[in-house]
Amino acid sequence: LSSTMSSFIPGCNDLPADLKHTLNSEAVENGLSHVISALLAACREIGTVMRNGQFSHEEVGTTNSSGDDQLHVDIATEEIVFNYLKSSGVCIVAASEETPEEIDCGAESGYSVGFDPLDGSSIIDANFAVGTICGIWPGRGLLNRTGREQSASMIVQYGPRVTAMVAINRTATQSGEPVCMELTMLPDHWIITHHKVQVAPKCKTFAPGNLRAIGDNANYKTLVDYWIQSKYTLRYSGGLVPDVYHILTKGQGVLSNAASPSAKAKLRLLFECAPVALVVECAGGSSSVAPCEAGQEMTPTSMLDVSVSYLDKRVGACFGSKDEVDRFQSHIFSS
C-alpha cells in the first residue's frame, strides 16, 4: 500500500465534522461515516497521484467484461478504491465498472459499494476533467437493489480543483431530509464549500449525450431541436461527472442520453446512473431511466426505482432540472 494508504484511520482523516453530524445514529453505528471517509481518502490519493503524472493513460492490452479497452489509469484507480474499502472495516462487498462482480472486502456487516473508479478515462489524454462515482448500499449485496435503497453516494471531480458532491439519503440523516453538499480537497483535509446544493426546476443549459442517436431516433432529435431552437446553452464535455457537476454547481441544467437502432446507450446503472441519480435528486433535481436500445419496453420512472437485475446493466438516462427531465420523458416515450 502507498504511504497515504498506510496512514489512513477509518472515519477520522477525510470526513468533515459537519458532514458526519448530518448522519443519524443508525448510520453512524453501522459505519457509514467510515465508508464515506474511506472513499474520500481513496479519491484524495487518486487526485494527488494524477496531478503528479504517475498514472499512464496508455492501453494495457486487456479489456473489461464489457469489451472496453482498459487503460493503466483504470486499473490503478480501481486498485486504490478497493484497498481503501477493504481497510475501512465496514465494507462487506464492492463491485467496480472494471470488475463487475461482487468482491469480498472483509467486513461481516456494514455496507456494499458500487463504483466507477475513473469515469471519463477515454478523455483523460486530452486533460479534460474526469471523476469517480460511488454508490453506498446498506447491508450485503448489490444485485437486485434499487438506487433508492442507497444510504449515500458521491461524485468526485478531478479538474483545476478536486471537489466532491456527497449525497446522504433521507434514510440516513438526522433530519429525515435528503442532503447534498459539496466538499473541496485541501492539502491535508476536505472542507465543505456548499452546505446545501440545490437544482432548480427550470433551466437554460443542456448536455445531449450519445448525440449520434438523433440520426435514427426521431423523438430524441425533436427534443434536441427544441433545446437548440429555444436557445438553450450547450454545456457538454463528453464526461458524465463534469457534465452532471456543471448542473449541480450552476443549480440548473439537463443531461440526456438516449438510444437508437444504430447507437445504444452505454451508461451503467449500478456504477454510474444510480449513484448520480441519488446526488441529483437529493439536490432537488430529477432523474429518468430510458431504453438502452431501440425497441426496449420500459416505463418512464425515476432512475432510483430501477432494479440492478445484473451488475453490468446498461440504461439510457436523463438527469437535472425537473421540468426538463419531464420534457425528456414526454419526448422519448412518445409513441
C-alpha atoms as a printed R data frame, in Angstrom:
    type eleno elety resid chain resno       x      y       z
1   ATOM     1    CA   LEU     A     1   0.000  0.000   0.000
2   ATOM     2    CA   SER     A     2   1.084  3.588  -0.549
3   ATOM     3    CA   SER     A     3   2.252  5.841   2.286
4   ATOM     4    CA   THR     A     4  -1.053  7.703   2.022
5   ATOM     5    CA   MET     A     5  -2.950  4.453   2.404
6   ATOM     6    CA   SER     A     6  -0.883  3.249   5.343
7   ATOM     7    CA   SER     A     7  -1.723  6.384   7.381
8   ATOM     8    CA   PHE     A     8  -5.482  6.099   6.822
9   ATOM     9    CA   ILE     A     9  -7.534  5.784  10.002
10  ATOM    10    CA   PRO     A    10 -11.130  4.801   9.143
11  ATOM    11    CA   GLY     A    11 -13.669  7.508   9.923
12  ATOM    12    CA   CYS     A    12 -11.115 10.123  11.013
13  ATOM    13    CA   ASN     A    13  -8.942 11.551   8.266
14  ATOM    14    CA   ASP     A    14 -11.216 12.637   5.445
15  ATOM    15    CA   LEU     A    15 -14.721 13.267   6.776
16  ATOM    16    CA   PRO     A    16 -15.634 16.873   7.677
17  ATOM    17    CA   ALA     A    17 -17.313 17.048  11.088
18  ATOM    18    CA   ASP     A    18 -20.388 18.864   9.740
19  ATOM    19    CA   LEU     A    19 -20.997 16.043   7.265
20  ATOM    20    CA   LYS     A    20 -20.720 13.400   9.972
21  ATOM    21    CA   HIS     A    21 -23.175 15.350  12.122
22  ATOM    22    CA   THR     A    22 -25.864 15.047   9.434
23  ATOM    23    CA   LEU     A    23 -25.940 11.242   9.863
24  ATOM    24    CA   ASN     A    24 -28.470  9.599  12.130
25  ATOM    25    CA   SER     A    25 -27.409  7.289  14.943
26  ATOM    26    CA   GLU     A    26 -28.141  4.113  12.981
27  ATOM    27    CA   ALA     A    27 -25.955  5.231  10.060
28  ATOM    28    CA   VAL     A    28 -23.132  6.177  12.433
29  ATOM    29    CA   GLU     A    29 -23.417  2.891  14.327
30  ATOM    30    CA   ASN     A    30 -23.348  0.885  11.092
31  ATOM    31    CA   GLY     A    31 -20.217  2.695   9.908
32  ATOM    32    CA   LEU     A    32 -21.500  4.908   7.085
33  ATOM    33    CA   SER     A    33 -19.095  7.667   8.093
34  ATOM    34    CA   HIS     A    34 -16.210  5.172   7.822
35  ATOM    35    CA   VAL     A    35 -17.193  4.159   4.281
36  ATOM    36    CA   ILE     A    36 -17.577  7.765   3.102
37  ATOM    37    CA   SER     A    37 -14.256  8.670   4.724
38  ATOM    38    CA   ALA     A    38 -12.527  5.716   3.053
39  ATOM    39    CA   LEU     A    39 -13.873  6.741  -0.363
40  ATOM    40    CA   LEU     A    40 -12.821 10.362   0.143
41  ATOM    41    CA   ALA     A    41  -9.352  9.154   1.158
42  ATOM    42    CA   ALA     A    42  -9.166  6.999  -1.980
43  ATOM    43    CA   CYS     A    43 -10.202  9.935  -4.151
44  ATOM    44    CA   ARG     A    44  -7.627 12.147  -2.428
45  ATOM    45    CA   GLU     A    45  -4.917  9.659  -3.427
46  ATOM    46    CA   ILE     A    46  -6.264  9.366  -6.987
47  ATOM    47    CA   GLY     A    47  -6.398 13.142  -7.398
48  ATOM    48    CA   THR     A    48  -2.927 13.634  -5.952
49  ATOM    49    CA   VAL     A    49  -1.272 10.878  -7.959
50  ATOM    50    CA   MET     A    50  -2.914 12.003 -11.224
51  ATOM    51    CA   ARG     A    51  -1.643 15.541 -10.717
52  ATOM    52    CA   ASN     A    52   1.843 14.194 -10.168
53  ATOM    53    CA   GLY     A    53   1.671 12.398 -13.520
54  ATOM    54    CA   GLN     A    54   2.056  8.933 -12.005
55  ATOM    55    CA   PHE     A    55  -0.798  7.322 -13.965
56  ATOM    56    CA   SER     A    56  -0.443  6.426 -17.617
57  ATOM    57    CA   HIS     A    57  -3.413  6.763 -19.946
58  ATOM    58    CA   GLU     A    58  -1.959  4.150 -22.284
59  ATOM    59    CA   GLU     A    59  -3.839  0.936 -23.016
60  ATOM    60    CA   VAL     A    60  -2.566 -2.112 -21.149
61  ATOM    61    CA   GLY     A    61  -3.724 -4.691 -23.708
62  ATOM    62    CA   THR     A    62  -6.665 -6.033 -21.701
63  ATOM    63    CA   THR     A    63 -10.403 -5.466 -21.837
64  ATOM    64    CA   ASN     A    64 -13.023 -5.437 -19.112
65  ATOM    65    CA   SER     A    65 -16.053 -7.725 -19.142
66  ATOM    66    CA   SER     A    66 -17.889 -5.260 -21.400
67  ATOM    67    CA   GLY     A    67 -15.184 -5.443 -24.044
68  ATOM    68    CA   ASP     A    68 -13.810 -1.950 -23.380
69  ATOM    69    CA   ASP     A    69 -10.059 -1.490 -23.723
70  ATOM    70    CA   GLN     A    70  -8.537 -0.886 -20.303
71  ATOM    71    CA   LEU     A    71  -6.052  1.864 -19.553
72  ATOM    72    CA   HIS     A    72  -3.365  1.765 -16.907
73  ATOM    73    CA   VAL     A    73  -5.214  4.540 -15.093
74  ATOM    74    CA   ASP     A    74  -8.413  2.439 -14.983
75  ATOM    75    CA   ILE     A    75  -6.689 -0.479 -13.288
76  ATOM    76    CA   ALA     A    76  -4.595  1.675 -10.926
77  ATOM    77    CA   THR     A    77  -7.544  3.750  -9.685
78  ATOM    78    CA   GLU     A    78  -9.691  0.660  -9.195
79  ATOM    79    CA   GLU     A    79  -6.991 -0.891  -7.017
80  ATOM    80    CA   ILE     A    80  -6.776  2.244  -4.882
81  ATOM    81    CA   VAL     A    81 -10.526  2.304  -4.197
82  ATOM    82    CA   PHE     A    82 -10.666 -1.409  -3.367
83  ATOM    83    CA   ASN     A    83  -7.711 -1.038  -0.982
84  ATOM    84    CA   TYR     A    84  -9.357  1.762   0.968
85  ATOM    85    CA   LEU     A    85 -12.699 -0.028   1.133
86  ATOM    86    CA   LYS     A    86 -11.028 -3.169   2.450
87  ATOM    87    CA   SER     A    87  -9.235 -1.085   5.099
88  ATOM    88    CA   SER     A    88 -12.429  0.623   6.266
89  ATOM    89    CA   GLY     A    89 -13.616 -2.384   8.260
90  ATOM    90    CA   VAL     A    90 -17.251 -1.770   7.296
91  ATOM    91    CA   CYS     A    91 -17.380 -2.678   3.589
92  ATOM    92    CA   ILE     A    92 -18.819 -6.139   3.032
93  ATOM    93    CA   VAL     A    93 -18.566 -6.365  -0.765
94  ATOM    94    CA   ALA     A    94 -17.816 -3.965  -3.604
95  ATOM    95    CA   ALA     A    95 -18.038 -4.070  -7.377
96  ATOM    96    CA   SER     A    96 -16.398 -1.858  -9.976
97  ATOM    97    CA   GLU     A    97 -17.201 -0.996 -13.567
98  ATOM    98    CA   GLU     A    98 -13.824 -2.521 -14.408
99  ATOM    99    CA   THR     A    99 -14.644 -5.676 -12.398
100 ATOM   100    CA   PRO     A   100 -18.449 -6.056 -12.411
101 ATOM   101    CA   GLU     A   101 -18.639 -8.764  -9.782
102 ATOM   102    CA   GLU     A   102 -19.067 -8.637  -6.033
103 ATOM   103    CA   ILE     A   103 -15.628 -8.723  -4.390
104 ATOM   104    CA   ASP     A   104 -15.376 -9.614  -0.693
105 ATOM   105    CA   CYS     A   105 -13.948 -6.648   1.217
106 ATOM   106    CA   GLY     A   106 -13.652 -8.340   4.598
107 ATOM   107    CA   ALA     A   107 -16.420 -6.916   6.779
108 ATOM   108    CA   GLU     A   108 -19.193 -9.091   8.214
109 ATOM   109    CA   SER     A   109 -21.625 -6.171   8.486
110 ATOM   110    CA   GLY     A   110 -21.875 -2.651   7.168
111 ATOM   111    CA   TYR     A   111 -22.232 -1.587   3.549
112 ATOM   112    CA   SER     A   112 -21.777 -2.626  -0.074
113 ATOM   113    CA   VAL     A   113 -20.332 -0.268  -2.674
114 ATOM   114    CA   GLY     A   114 -20.665  0.008  -6.442
115 ATOM   115    CA   PHE     A   115 -18.211  2.376  -8.117
116 ATOM   116    CA   ASP     A   116 -16.671  3.620 -11.331
117 ATOM   117    CA   PRO     A   117 -13.062  4.350 -10.360
118 ATOM   118    CA   LEU     A   118 -12.399  6.762 -13.211
119 ATOM   119    CA   ASP     A   119 -15.366  7.850 -15.267
120 ATOM   120    CA   GLY     A   120 -14.195  9.578 -18.439
121 ATOM   121    CA   SER     A   121 -10.883  7.764 -18.800
122 ATOM   122    CA   SER     A   122 -11.319  7.946 -22.593
123 ATOM   123    CA   ILE     A   123 -10.984 11.760 -22.452
124 ATOM   124    CA   ILE     A   124  -8.202 11.904 -19.887
125 ATOM   125    CA   ASP     A   125  -5.483 12.087 -22.547
126 ATOM   126    CA   ALA     A   126  -6.958 15.455 -23.611
127 ATOM   127    CA   ASN     A   127  -6.646 16.603 -19.969
128 ATOM   128    CA   PHE     A   128 -10.409 17.029 -19.621
129 ATOM   129    CA   ALA     A   129 -11.969 16.831 -16.160
130 ATOM   130    CA   VAL     A   130 -12.750 13.249 -15.105
131 ATOM   131    CA   GLY     A   131 -14.150 11.738 -11.950
132 ATOM   132    CA   THR     A   132 -15.015  8.890  -9.607
133 ATOM   133    CA   ILE     A   133 -18.602  7.756  -8.946
134 ATOM   134    CA   CYS     A   134 -19.618  5.737  -5.864
135 ATOM   135    CA   GLY     A   135 -22.893  4.367  -4.508
136 ATOM   136    CA   ILE     A   136 -23.216  3.006  -0.971
137 ATOM   137    CA   TRP     A   137 -25.913  0.444  -0.118
138 ATOM   138    CA   PRO     A   138 -26.672 -0.803   3.421
139 ATOM   139    CA   GLY     A   139 -26.076 -4.461   4.117
140 ATOM   140    CA   ARG     A   140 -24.671 -7.220   1.937
141 ATOM   141    CA   GLY     A   141 -25.006 -7.337  -1.824
142 ATOM   142    CA   LEU     A   142 -25.705 -5.135  -4.826
143 ATOM   143    CA   LEU     A   143 -27.718 -7.431  -7.081
144 ATOM   144    CA   ASN     A   144 -31.453 -6.706  -7.311
145 ATOM   145    CA   ARG     A   145 -31.097 -3.487  -5.304
146 ATOM   146    CA   THR     A   146 -32.513 -0.129  -6.402
147 ATOM   147    CA   GLY     A   147 -30.833  3.251  -6.269
148 ATOM   148    CA   ARG     A   148 -33.424  4.432  -3.766
149 ATOM   149    CA   GLU     A   149 -32.002  1.918  -1.274
150 ATOM   150    CA   GLN     A   150 -28.644  3.700  -1.237
151 ATOM   151    CA   SER     A   151 -27.627  5.280   2.057
152 ATOM   152    CA   ALA     A   152 -25.303  7.705   0.297
153 ATOM   153    CA   SER     A   153 -23.485  8.359  -2.959
154 ATOM   154    CA   MET     A   154 -20.865 10.719  -4.295
155 ATOM   155    CA   ILE     A   155 -19.288 12.017  -7.465
156 ATOM   156    CA   VAL     A   156 -15.732 13.336  -7.241
157 ATOM   157    CA   GLN     A   157 -14.332 15.583  -9.959
158 ATOM   158    CA   TYR     A   158 -10.644 15.911 -10.801
159 ATOM   159    CA   GLY     A   159 -10.327 19.277 -12.519
160 ATOM   160    CA   PRO     A   160  -8.499 22.517 -11.672
161 ATOM   161    CA   ARG     A   161  -9.684 21.656  -8.137
162 ATOM   162    CA   VAL     A   162 -10.593 18.276  -6.659
163 ATOM   163    CA   THR     A   163 -14.176 18.520  -5.426
164 ATOM   164    CA   ALA     A   164 -16.906 16.102  -4.383
165 ATOM   165    CA   MET     A   165 -20.685 16.181  -4.379
166 ATOM   166    CA   VAL     A   166 -21.820 13.966  -1.492
167 ATOM   167    CA   ALA     A   167 -25.460 12.930  -1.098
168 ATOM   168    CA   ILE     A   168 -26.954 11.420   2.059
169 ATOM   169    CA   ASN     A   169 -30.324  9.748   1.587
170 ATOM   170    CA   ARG     A   170 -33.165 10.706   3.913
171 ATOM   171    CA   THR     A   171 -32.958  7.236   5.496
172 ATOM   172    CA   ALA     A   172 -29.503  8.082   6.894
173 ATOM   173    CA   THR     A   173 -29.899 11.708   8.073
174 ATOM   174    CA   GLN     A   174 -30.851 13.022  11.496
175 ATOM   175    CA   SER     A   175 -33.434 15.370   9.977
176 ATOM   176    CA   GLY     A   176 -35.079 12.739   7.793
177 ATOM   177    CA   GLU     A   177 -34.459 15.011   4.795
178 ATOM   178    CA   PRO     A   178 -32.003 14.292   1.964
179 ATOM   179    CA   VAL     A   179 -28.731 16.196   1.964
180 ATOM   180    CA   CYS     A   180 -26.425 17.163  -0.901
181 ATOM   181    CA   MET     A   181 -23.282 19.129  -0.173
182 ATOM   182    CA   GLU     A   182 -20.043 19.986  -1.960
183 ATOM   183    CA   LEU     A   183 -16.613 19.257  -0.499
184 ATOM   184    CA   THR     A   184 -13.296 20.660  -1.711
185 ATOM   185    CA   MET     A   185  -9.976 18.892  -1.212
186 ATOM   186    CA   LEU     A   186  -7.222 20.869   0.521
187 ATOM   187    CA   PRO     A   187  -3.641 19.632   1.012
188 ATOM   188    CA   ASP     A   188  -4.434 17.682   4.174
189 ATOM   189    CA   HIS     A   189  -8.220 17.571   4.551
190 ATOM   190    CA   TRP     A   190 -11.595 18.211   2.919
191 ATOM   191    CA   ILE     A   191 -13.788 21.202   3.677
192 ATOM   192    CA   ILE     A   192 -17.471 21.772   2.957
193 ATOM   193    CA   THR     A   193 -17.753 24.550   0.393
194 ATOM   194    CA   HIS     A   194 -21.536 24.352  -0.169
195 ATOM   195    CA   HIS     A   195 -23.719 23.008   2.631
196 ATOM   196    CA   LYS     A   196 -26.896 22.790   0.569
197 ATOM   197    CA   VAL     A   197 -26.625 22.167  -3.170
198 ATOM   198    CA   GLN     A   198 -29.926 22.722  -4.991
199 ATOM   199    CA   VAL     A   199 -31.088 22.208  -8.589
200 ATOM   200    CA   ALA     A   200 -33.898 24.474  -9.801
201 ATOM   201    CA   PRO     A   201 -36.846 23.002 -11.756
202 ATOM   202    CA   LYS     A   202 -36.216 25.183 -14.818
203 ATOM   203    CA   CYS     A   203 -33.009 25.544 -16.791
204 ATOM   204    CA   LYS     A   204 -31.356 27.017 -19.878
205 ATOM   205    CA   THR     A   205 -28.356 24.721 -20.367
206 ATOM   206    CA   PHE     A   206 -28.284 21.238 -21.894
207 ATOM   207    CA   ALA     A   207 -25.822 18.384 -22.347
208 ATOM   208    CA   PRO     A   208 -27.007 15.923 -25.023
209 ATOM   209    CA   GLY     A   209 -25.131 12.637 -24.663
210 ATOM   210    CA   ASN     A   210 -24.994  9.921 -27.333
211 ATOM   211    CA   LEU     A   211 -25.893 12.584 -29.882
212 ATOM   212    CA   ARG     A   212 -25.316 10.195 -32.792
213 ATOM   213    CA   ALA     A   213 -28.670  8.642 -31.817
214 ATOM   214    CA   ILE     A   214 -30.587 11.604 -33.267
215 ATOM   215    CA   GLY     A   215 -29.755 10.191 -36.724
216 ATOM   216    CA   ASP     A   216 -32.357  7.443 -36.313
217 ATOM   217    CA   ASN     A   217 -34.308  8.371 -33.189
218 ATOM   218    CA   ALA     A   218 -36.823 10.993 -34.296
219 ATOM   219    CA   ASN     A   219 -38.073 11.623 -30.759
220 ATOM   220    CA   TYR     A   220 -34.581 12.396 -29.480
221 ATOM   221    CA   LYS     A   221 -33.904 14.639 -32.483
222 ATOM   222    CA   THR     A   222 -37.109 16.582 -31.828
223 ATOM   223    CA   LEU     A   223 -36.056 17.097 -28.217
224 ATOM   224    CA   VAL     A   224 -32.542 18.285 -29.098
225 ATOM   225    CA   ASP     A   225 -34.002 20.560 -31.798
226 ATOM   226    CA   TYR     A   226 -36.303 22.064 -29.167
227 ATOM   227    CA   TRP     A   227 -33.359 22.901 -26.902
228 ATOM   228    CA   ILE     A   228 -31.420 24.460 -29.788
229 ATOM   229    CA   GLN     A   229 -34.359 26.439 -31.185
230 ATOM   230    CA   SER     A   230 -35.236 27.641 -27.680
231 ATOM   231    CA   LYS     A   231 -31.668 28.971 -27.406
232 ATOM   232    CA   TYR     A   232 -30.553 26.789 -24.522
233 ATOM   233    CA   THR     A   233 -26.797 26.991 -23.910
234 ATOM   234    CA   LEU     A   234 -24.775 23.868 -24.763
235 ATOM   235    CA   ARG     A   235 -22.594 22.631 -21.901
236 ATOM   236    CA   TYR     A   236 -21.202 19.213 -22.835
237 ATOM   237    CA   SER     A   237 -17.720 17.780 -22.265
238 ATOM   238    CA   GLY     A   238 -18.289 14.091 -23.005
239 ATOM   239    CA   GLY     A   239 -17.682 13.148 -19.359
240 ATOM   240    CA   LEU     A   240 -20.608 12.171 -17.147
241 ATOM   241    CA   VAL     A   241 -19.064 13.551 -13.957
242 ATOM   242    CA   PRO     A   242 -18.170 17.064 -15.219
243 ATOM   243    CA   ASP     A   243 -21.450 17.403 -17.092
244 ATOM   244    CA   VAL     A   244 -23.542 16.445 -14.043
245 ATOM   245    CA   TYR     A   245 -21.261 18.534 -11.846
246 ATOM   246    CA   HIS     A   246 -21.983 21.578 -14.005
247 ATOM   247    CA   ILE     A   247 -25.709 21.114 -13.356
248 ATOM   248    CA   LEU     A   248 -25.133 20.863  -9.607
249 ATOM   249    CA   THR     A   249 -22.806 23.859  -9.303
250 ATOM   250    CA   LYS     A   250 -24.891 26.103 -11.550
251 ATOM   251    CA   GLY     A   251 -28.106 24.937  -9.895
252 ATOM   252    CA   GLN     A   252 -29.807 24.146 -13.199
253 ATOM   253    CA   GLY     A   253 -29.382 22.175 -16.413
254 ATOM   254    CA   VAL     A   254 -30.205 18.864 -18.049
255 ATOM   255    CA   LEU     A   255 -28.109 15.920 -19.260
256 ATOM   256    CA   SER     A   256 -29.674 13.379 -21.609
257 ATOM   257    CA   ASN     A   257 -28.537 10.054 -23.008
258 ATOM   258    CA   ALA     A   258 -30.947  8.248 -25.322
259 ATOM   259    CA   ALA     A   259 -30.567  5.285 -27.678
260 ATOM   260    CA   SER     A   260 -31.426  4.476 -31.282
261 ATOM   261    CA   PRO     A   261 -31.225  1.401 -33.551
262 ATOM   262    CA   SER     A   262 -27.653  2.330 -34.519
263 ATOM   263    CA   ALA     A   263 -26.467  3.835 -31.220
264 ATOM   264    CA   LYS     A   264 -27.114  2.010 -27.955
265 ATOM   265    CA   ALA     A   265 -26.915  3.822 -24.635
266 ATOM   266    CA   LYS     A   266 -23.941  2.593 -22.609
267 ATOM   267    CA   LEU     A   267 -24.267  4.063 -19.118
268 ATOM   268    CA   ARG     A   268 -24.169  1.514 -16.283
269 ATOM   269    CA   LEU     A   269 -26.995  1.578 -13.755
270 ATOM   270    CA   LEU     A   270 -25.029  0.344 -10.740
271 ATOM   271    CA   PHE     A   271 -21.702  2.060 -11.300
272 ATOM   272    CA   GLU     A   272 -22.861  5.380 -12.749
273 ATOM   273    CA   CYS     A   273 -26.565  6.134 -13.015
274 ATOM   274    CA   ALA     A   274 -27.942  5.089  -9.628
275 ATOM   275    CA   PRO     A   275 -25.285  6.996  -7.643
276 ATOM   276    CA   VAL     A   276 -25.608 10.061  -9.895
277 ATOM   277    CA   ALA     A   277 -29.402  9.960  -9.600
278 ATOM   278    CA   LEU     A   278 -29.228  9.993  -5.801
279 ATOM   279    CA   VAL     A   279 -26.923 13.027  -5.843
280 ATOM   280    CA   VAL     A   280 -29.166 14.913  -8.272
281 ATOM   281    CA   GLU     A   281 -32.431 14.027  -6.518
282 ATOM   282    CA   CYS     A   282 -31.026 14.838  -3.059
283 ATOM   283    CA   ALA     A   283 -30.294 18.290  -4.525
284 ATOM   284    CA   GLY     A   284 -33.932 18.667  -5.569
285 ATOM   285    CA   GLY     A   285 -33.411 17.670  -9.185
286 ATOM   286    CA   SER     A   286 -34.936 14.770 -11.078
287 ATOM   287    CA   SER     A   287 -33.841 11.675 -12.976
288 ATOM   288    CA   SER     A   288 -35.304  9.289 -15.513
289 ATOM   289    CA   VAL     A   289 -34.434  5.935 -16.956
290 ATOM   290    CA   ALA     A   290 -34.751  5.381 -20.711
291 ATOM   291    CA   PRO     A   291 -34.291  2.397 -23.043
292 ATOM   292    CA   CYS     A   292 -30.671  1.470 -23.703
293 ATOM   293    CA   GLU     A   293 -31.521  0.145 -27.157
294 ATOM   294    CA   ALA     A   294 -34.262  0.594 -29.731
295 ATOM   295    CA   GLY     A   295 -37.498 -1.310 -29.119
296 ATOM   296    CA   GLN     A   296 -36.847 -1.998 -25.444
297 ATOM   297    CA   GLU     A   297 -40.088 -1.939 -23.434
298 ATOM   298    CA   MET     A   298 -39.806  0.366 -20.440
299 ATOM   299    CA   THR     A   299 -41.937  2.572 -18.225
300 ATOM   300    CA   PRO     A   300 -40.701  6.127 -17.613
301 ATOM   301    CA   THR     A   301 -39.660  6.318 -13.971
302 ATOM   302    CA   SER     A   302 -37.019  7.735 -11.678
303 ATOM   303    CA   MET     A   303 -33.612  6.117 -12.100
304 ATOM   304    CA   LEU     A   304 -33.735  5.391  -8.374
305 ATOM   305    CA   ASP     A   305 -36.588  2.912  -8.847
306 ATOM   306    CA   VAL     A   306 -34.809  0.713 -11.407
307 ATOM   307    CA   SER     A   307 -33.559 -2.633 -10.091
308 ATOM   308    CA   VAL     A   308 -29.985 -3.784 -10.649
309 ATOM   309    CA   SER     A   309 -31.072 -7.057 -12.256
310 ATOM   310    CA   TYR     A   310 -27.470 -7.760 -13.272
311 ATOM   311    CA   LEU     A   311 -24.362 -5.877 -12.211
312 ATOM   312    CA   ASP     A   312 -23.361 -4.533 -15.642
313 ATOM   313    CA   LYS     A   313 -26.893 -3.437 -16.607
314 ATOM   314    CA   ARG     A   314 -26.995 -0.573 -19.145
315 ATOM   315    CA   VAL     A   315 -29.613  2.163 -19.327
316 ATOM   316    CA   GLY     A   316 -30.487  5.357 -21.127
317 ATOM   317    CA   ALA     A   317 -30.739  8.288 -18.749
318 ATOM   318    CA   CYS     A   318 -31.674 11.865 -18.022
319 ATOM   319    CA   PHE     A   319 -30.624 13.974 -15.019
320 ATOM   320    CA   GLY     A   320 -31.190 17.551 -13.959
321 ATOM   321    CA   SER     A   321 -33.887 20.182 -13.637
322 ATOM   322    CA   LYS     A   322 -37.304 18.612 -13.111
323 ATOM   323    CA   ASP     A   323 -39.118 20.428 -15.938
324 ATOM   324    CA   GLU     A   324 -36.537 19.251 -18.487
325 ATOM   325    CA   VAL     A   325 -36.482 15.671 -17.218
326 ATOM   326    CA   ASP     A   326 -40.273 15.690 -17.612
327 ATOM   327    CA   ARG     A   327 -39.807 17.034 -21.132
328 ATOM   328    CA   PHE     A   328 -37.275 14.261 -21.852
329 ATOM   329    CA   GLN     A   329 -39.807 11.627 -20.777
330 ATOM   330    CA   SER     A   330 -42.620 13.138 -22.837
331 ATOM   331    CA   HIS     A   331 -40.435 13.092 -25.967
332 ATOM   332    CA   ILE     A   332 -38.505  9.839 -25.590
333 ATOM   333    CA   PHE     A   333 -41.512  7.776 -24.511
334 ATOM   334    CA   SER     A   334 -43.837  9.310 -27.111
335 ATOM   335    CA   SER     A   335 -45.324  6.701 -29.436
